[in-house]
Amino acid sequence: MKRNTYFKLLPALFFVWAESSGASLIKVDLQNIGAANQQTQAGWTPQELPTGPAGAGGFDLVLTSDGTAAGISATLGGDSDGWEARGGSSQQRGQITGTSFNDLLEDLVATQDQDAFVSITGLTIGQDYLFQTWHNDSYLVNQGFGSGGGTVTPSVIGGIELSKSIGTITNLKGIQTDSAFGVTSILFTATSASATINLDGTNTNGFLPINGISFSESISAVPEPPIFLLFSIGALGLITSLRSIDR
């Protein structure tokens, strides 16, 4: 090996990239207006809708302070006669324990049109974004909007998909674990200032419950300084040793 080859190896030794969370732009816990004993997930913003169909096919989502500062807007749409909301003990929704999202999973909005979409504007072209939704109905009487099960597949218009996970529609309550709930998730790079996230459901009854929506920036990060220094020292030592051998 020639000396120049060693120096060409330096970038690979020095730089290790990984995705990490950036600013949180939307973090809404979707609930029913006035239902008793609803609890909001810690760190999330409650957004309430009426019990019966609202008569509108979509509604604007509440933003975080970072979302407002970034100038984005977002609308949940896809219901032909209006979204419905359920939650709390007055509507016989059971409590959930043992997960990272207990309070989020106990209340919901739902459509009976099987599919939905979220339209988002104010995006930065070239920025990576992570979108996530949860789909559980903890109804105690029967399976509620979880009846018929099914999956939720995300896709994006106005972005390049980097990765995704297909969510599941469930009727779970009581003691659970995070792994029992299939979260719908898509990571994408914005190619336009506007994007639409499509949520394609397969529930046999046409139900699509949504407990909450999270949308955040996703950033690439280099190793922390101590790790970077270790790589640097090791690489320089290797180069010195190989140069000695060449002589």
Secondary structure, 3 states (H helix, E strand, C coil): CCHHHHHHHHHHHHCCCEEEEEEEEEEEEEEECCCCCCCCCCCCEEEEECCCCCCCCEEECCCCHHHHHHCCEEEEECCCCCCEEECCHHHCECCEECCCCCCHHHCEEEECCCCEEEEEECCCCCCEEEEEEECECCECCCCHHHCCCCEEEEEEECEEEEEEECEECECCCEECCHHHCCCEEEEEEECCCEEEEEEEECCCCCCEEECEEEEEEEEEECCCHHHHHHHHHHHHHHHHHHHHHHC
